[in-house]
């Protein structure tokens, strides 16, 4: 895991109209919010299928699978095992509940959306437009394309890639694949307005968080099936908590005081 120092994060930062890659913070309607996040730890990579296999073997939890025809094409796990040769790929076909169960088994938790953004895009005092810096570079992430069918093998991978396959796309702290590869579940309900986000009480002792998960949960970072070059703010999305998608994965967080347990 990587320790992310506490800082303030600007929620609602999007690119200026006509400048899709501008690093200049601008408000998202009705207003961007700058809130505090305490120091925490975050997995260096997305949880792999091999790691998720250990969880299944230890607990008997249901394997990632979907009873639909498309999932037979190398997505659903057969006999409780991940598709051959994909152990270092991010686990996908995980619902929000699956991700939360894995994190609890590992004595960790899902990151809040504010934690995820601080880790991926830096503090409000010096925000980044992308995890690696101010400018978009398609060679730094496993991405899709805007045109259907959205798969894009120009980066070397039509589907998921082994975690850490794009080291040039890492954050300054060394977090891999914060953009691309798989969408990442957060702990927070997807808010349409940042006004609903809570934190920063009168004494300044409350960390930024949204209300508890509801019908839709915030996911961040895009995936191998998404083109972040077209709209930087589009890497923030909302998924139904119980749906298992071929693009949805996760990484775990841990409080400072719980690290190493």
N, C-alpha and C positions, 0 to 999 in steps of 0.2 A: 504494500500500500504506500501511498504518497501522502505526506502531511501537507494540508493546505492551511496556511496561517489565516487567522481571523482578519476580516476587513469589512468594508462596506461595498455593496454590490448595487449596480444600477439596473433595476428591473424595468423593462419596457424600452430598452435601447434598440432602435431599428435604423436601417440605412435611410438617408435622405432621398426623397423622390428625385429620380433622374441620376442618382449617384449610387448604384447598387452596391458598391464596395467601399463607400465612404466610412472611415472610422469615427466620424463625428457623431456623438450621441445626440439623438433628437427624441422628443417625447412621443410615446405611443398613446393614442387617445384612451381615456381622457387626460392621463398624466403619468409620466414615468415616476418611479419611486426609488429612492436610494435608502437601503436598509442594511442593518448590521448582520453579519454572519460570524459566529465563533469559529475558532480553529477546529478542524476535523481531519479525518483520514479518508482517502478514497482509493479504491482499487486502481492500480496502474493500467489495467486493461479491462475490457469487457469480460464477464464470466465466460469461460470456454465450455465447450461441450464435454470435454474430458473432466473438468471440475464438476460440472453438473451431474455427470455420471456417478461420481463419488457420492454425491448427495442422494441420488436415487438408490444406489446400492446400500447405503447406510439406513435409509428411512423407508424404502418401499413406495416412495411417492410416485405418482403417475408420470410416465415419460412424455416428452413433447410429441404430440401427434394430433392430427386433425382428420376427421373422417370425410375428406373431400378428395376428388380426383386429382387436383393439382398437387396435393401433399404427398402423393405416391411417387412423385418425381424427385426423390432424394431429400425430402424434407422431414416426413414423419419418421420417428424412431421405430425400428422393428425389433421385437423381442426384448424391448427395454434398453436397446443400445443405439448410440448415435450412428448415422451413416458412415460407412467406412472411409477413412482418410480425412475426416473432418474434426478430429479431436481438439485441434487448436483454433478452430473457428469459434466465433461467439455463439453461444446457445441462443436459438430463436424458437419460435412457436411457444413462447412462454407468456402466460397472462400476467397481469399485475400481481395476482395472488400467488402464482408460482414463484415469481421473483421475490416477493416478500418472504415466502416460506424458505427459500434457499438462503436468503440473507440471515434470517433468524437462526437457521441451523448452523450457519458459519459464525454466529455470535456477532453479527453485523446488522445493518439495516439499509434500506434504500435512501439515497440522498434526497434532501429537499430540493425543490427547483432552484432556490437561491444558492444553495451549496453547489449544485451542478454548474450553474452559470458562473459563479466565482471561480471554480476550478477550470472551466473551459475558456472563459473570456476575460478573466482578470478582474481586479477591483475597479470601483467607480472612479478612482483617482487616475487610473491609467488603463482604460478598457481596450481590449483588442477586438478587431472585427472578426477575426478567425482565431482558432486556438493557437496557431503558429505565428500570427502577426496581422498586419493591416491589409494584405493583398491576397486575393483568391488565387490558388494554384491547384489545378486539377490533379497534379502528380502527388499531392500531399494527402489524398484521402481516397477511399474506395467509394465511388459515387455512381449515381445513375445518370440518366439524361431526361430532359424535359419531355421529349417526344415519346409517345408510346411505341413499343411496349415498356419503355423506361429502363430496361437492362442496358448496361454499357460496359463492354469489356475493354475499352481503351485504356483503363488504368491497370489492366492485367487480370482483373477478376470480374466475371459477369455476375457472380453471386457474392456471398460473404467471402472474406479473406481471413487467413490466420491472423489472430490479434497481433498487433505490432508490425504488420507488414509495411506500414508507411511511417517510418521513424521521423521523416522530415516534417510530418504533420503533427508531431507531439507538441504539447504545451511547454512553456519554459520549465515547468515542474517535472516534466517527463511523463505526463499522462498520454496514453496512446489512444488513437481512434475516437477522440471526443466528437469529431465530426465524421460522418460516414460509417460504413460497415453495418451497424445496426442501430435503430432507434433505441434510446435508453429510457426505461421507466424511471420516474421520480416518485417521491412519497406524497406529492401534493395534487389536489384536485386542480383541474385546468380552469383557471379564472379568465373570464373575458375582459375584466378590468383589473388593473393592478391596484385599484383602490380597495379591492377585496383582500389584498395581501395584508397580513398582520405582522407585527413586530415593532421594536423600538418603543417600549413603554415609557412612562414618565421618567423612570430612572435609567433608561437606555439599556435595560438588562434583558430584553426579549429578542431572540433571534428571528429573522424573517421566515415566515411560513404562511402557507395558505390554509384554508379550512381542510379538515381530513378528507381523504379520498371519497369521491362521489361516483356518479355514473361515468364520468370521463376523468382521466388522470393525465397530467402533463407528461409528454415524452419530449426528449430533446436530442439534437445532434444529427438528424437525418439518417440515411442508410445507403446501402449499395443500390437502392431502388429510387433514390431521390437526388435531384440536381440542385445543390445549394447555391450554385453560381447564379441562378435565375432570381432568387429572392432570399437574401440572408436571413430575414426574419422568419422565413418558412421552416427553419430547422426547429421551431417550436410548434408542437402539434398536440392533438388530444386523441387518445385511444380509449375505447371502452375497456373497463377493468378486466372483464372476463374473456375478451377475445384473444385468441392465439394467432399471431401473424407470422409470416415467414420473414418479416423485417424487424420484429421487436425482440430486443435483448435487454441487458442491464449490467450494471456494475454496483458494487456495494460500498457503503460508507460506514464509518465508525466514529463515535465520539472520542475526543481526546483521552478522557479518563478510561475508556474501554479498550483502547488500543492494546493489542497483544494478548487479549483474553481469548 
